[in-house]
Amino acid sequence: MSRTEKQVLEELSDEQRALLKRVLEIERAKLHITAYDATDDLIAAVKEILP
């Protein structure tokens, strides 16, 4: 039986949740700025999470 979305989210670590939240914020921002390149922001978000 496959896991539900809720189960997957509940199993994430705090760091993974923080990264997911940041990625979603960046994606949401891209919807408002069509010419926006999120690559640098995504890399910065990952670097914030990883030591």
C-alpha positions, 0 to 999 in steps of 0.5 A, a space after each residue: 500500500 502506498 503512503 499518503 502525502 500526509 504520511 510522507 510530510 510527517 516523516 520529513 526531518 525539520 531540515 527537510 521541512 524547512 527546505 520544502 517550505 523555502 522551495 514552495 515559497 520560491 515557486 510561488 514567487 515565480 508565479 508572480 514574476 514570469 521572467 524570474 530565474 530561481 536557480 540562485 535562490 534554490 542553491 542558496 536555500 540548499 546551502 542554508 540547510 546543508 552544513 
